[in-house]
Amino acid sequence: MEGFPHFTSPNLGLPRDSTSRHGEPRQEHQISLTVGSTNSTRERKQPQTNAVEMDHIVRSPRASVLIDDLENLAAYPPPIPITHKEEHSKHGEVVHDFIIGFADGLTVPFALTAGLSSLGSARVVQLAGMAELVAGSLSMGLGAYLAASTDADKYAAEEAREYREIVAVPEEEKEEIYEVLGEYMVSRRAIKPFVDGLVKNKDMWVKFMMDFELCLPKPNTSRAWISGVTMGSAYFLGGIIPLIPYFATHHVNKALFISIGVTVVILLGFGYIKAILSGCSKVIGIKSALHTLIVGALAAGASYGIVKGINTASPEAGL
């Protein structure tokens, strides 16, 4: 193995000119290889990159794209999967309408029948109670239908106005977005990217203004008649309960006490279930049950007292 020459390879892996692409003098780097008969030594020096070359690498197009991606990843990290269960009430507007209708139906006819029972005629209670029940159900249903229809008309009018405003005065509408989000203590600098992205889509821009500026949820197209049927039916269902004892027995006083007992139980149960469906705790449910019972008792007591007082003061009316 002896006799091998000693050789060097200048500028291995680098351009052969003596200057860099930026005009800076390039340092010479050599790889020296020596082979002996008994041992071999390999000495290698890696090319050193100066500051100018590093700046060129960082500013290259591919590196710039990579840096932008890293910056975006740091500023907008990927969403974290939600593992916990949201404990929110999922009951919608139908349950809301049912609660209102049932509460009114349970309270008003109960108060009416209790008051009319002071006259001592089961027949009067039956006729007057059914008349009020039918009229009340129709009134509640019609009222709910008209209210839902009015909400839909109002939403359409306000939505059309917002579309006109974002075309006529876009800068003022943008400023209103800053005002809305500013109420949440968010800085203007942090809001600006959101605003710039939102205004590119006019439909979403208008939707944002409807949801957050005017606080008007978009009504369901079939909401009007569903609301009317639900509330009217719930009123009838709640109102028929205190009337049933008067059809079961012709003894007015006996029917009154049965009606009171049944209605008290229903009021307590309804008050508790209403609170639970609304997402409240059991303690609040108990308070709601007692509150519902007190309201129903006061209404029935007032009705009974007024009718009894009028009948006592004017017995010649023949009631």
Helices and strands as residue ranges (DSSP letters): E 7-10, E 30-35, E 40-44, H 51-58, H 61-75, H 93-116, G 117-119, H 122-168, H 170-182, H 188-198, H 202-208, I 209-213, H 223-248, H 252-277, H 282-313, G 315-317
